[in-house]
Amino acid sequence: MFDRFTAYQPQLLSVLRIVTGLLFVSHGTAKVLGFPAMDGMPEPGLSLAGLSGPLELLLGALFLIGLFTRPVAFLASGFCAVGYWAVHGTQAAIPLVNGGETIALYCFVFLYFVAAGPGPWSADAMMKRR
């Protein structure tokens, strides 16, 4: 029944990358630009919390457009793993309990893109076609 959807797999990979990038960028804009406004944002500075906003903004933007997707995804996955264990993993072992389910999911989605690549709707694919 679902076999007909296999033909759309490359495009859906791109859609997953774009949506993930938009969501990740929004974490960065909240921390760096204050939009959307959220409580408990970390102070800017040379700490993991202070660097998280600019990194989310930069890596998220590159990931969103699909530029250098695999190395960006590798860095973002590692960043999320470190963030999970540094912030959430110290509170409890289970993501649902420690509030880290979002960053844990990002970690593994980014890791998937290291192997899968960006999909056809990406800057990487455009440069490859030229």
C-alpha positions in Angstrom: 0.0 0.0 0.0 2.8 2.5 0.9 5.1 1.4 -1.9 3.9 4.2 -4.1 5.4 6.7 -1.6 8.9 5.3 -2.3 9.1 7.5 -5.4 8.9 10.6 -3.2 11.6 9.5 -0.8 14.3 12.0 -2.2 11.9 15.0 -2.0 10.7 14.0 1.5 14.3 13.9 2.6 14.7 17.5 1.5 11.4 18.4 3.2 12.7 16.8 6.5 16.0 18.7 6.1 14.2 22.0 5.5 11.8 21.7 8.4 14.6 20.5 10.7 16.7 23.5 9.7 13.9 25.9 10.2 13.2 24.6 13.7 16.9 24.6 14.6 17.3 28.1 13.3 14.4 29.2 15.5 16.3 28.0 18.6 19.2 30.3 17.5 17.0 33.3 16.7 15.4 33.0 20.1 18.8 33.0 21.9 20.6 35.6 19.6 17.8 37.9 18.5 15.2 37.4 21.2 12.6 36.2 18.6 10.5 34.4 19.4 10.7 35.6 23.0 11.2 32.8 25.5 11.9 32.6 29.2 15.2 31.2 30.4 17.4 32.0 27.5 21.2 31.7 28.2 23.4 34.8 28.5 25.7 35.4 25.5 29.3 34.6 26.2 32.0 32.0 25.9 30.2 29.1 27.4 28.3 26.2 26.0 25.1 28.0 26.8 26.3 31.3 25.3 27.7 29.7 22.2 24.6 27.6 21.6 22.5 30.4 20.0 25.1 31.5 17.4 25.9 27.8 16.6 22.2 26.9 16.2 21.7 30.0 14.0 24.7 29.3 11.7 24.5 25.5 11.5 20.7 25.7 11.2 20.9 28.2 8.3 23.5 26.1 6.4 21.5 23.0 7.1 18.2 24.7 6.0 19.6 25.6 2.6 21.5 22.3 2.3 25.0 23.8 2.0 27.8 21.6 3.2 25.0 19.4 4.6 27.0 16.4 5.7 29.8 18.2 7.6 27.2 20.6 9.1 25.0 17.7 10.1 28.0 16.0 11.7 28.9 19.1 13.7 25.3 19.7 14.7 24.8 16.1 15.8 27.9 16.4 18.0 26.8 19.7 19.3 23.4 18.3 20.3 25.0 15.2 21.9 27.3 17.5 24.0 24.4 19.8 24.8 22.2 16.9 25.9 24.7 15.4 28.2 25.9 18.7 29.6 22.5 20.2 30.2 19.9 17.5 30.4 21.8 14.3 31.1 23.0 15.7 34.5 19.4 16.0 35.7 18.2 12.5 34.9 19.0 9.6 32.5 15.7 9.5 30.7 15.0 12.3 28.1 11.3 12.5 28.9 12.2 13.1 32.5 15.1 15.6 32.0 13.5 17.6 29.2 16.0 16.6 26.6 13.8 14.7 24.1 14.0 17.6 21.6 17.8 17.9 21.6 18.2 14.1 21.6 15.9 13.8 18.5 17.8 16.6 16.8 21.1 14.7 17.5 19.9 11.6 15.7 18.1 13.4 12.8 21.4 15.2 12.1 23.3 12.0 12.4 20.9 10.5 9.8 21.7 13.3 7.4 25.4 12.6 7.7 24.7 9.3 6.0 21.7 10.2 3.8 22.9 13.6 2.4 20.7 16.6 1.8 18.2 15.4 -0.8 17.6 16.9 -4.2 16.3 20.3 -3.1 19.5 21.7 -1.7 22.4 24.0 -2.5 24.7 20.9 -2.4 22.6 19.2 -5.1 22.6 22.4 -7.2 26.4 22.7 -7.1 26.7 19.0 -8.0 24.5 19.5 -11.0 26.7 22.3 -12.3 
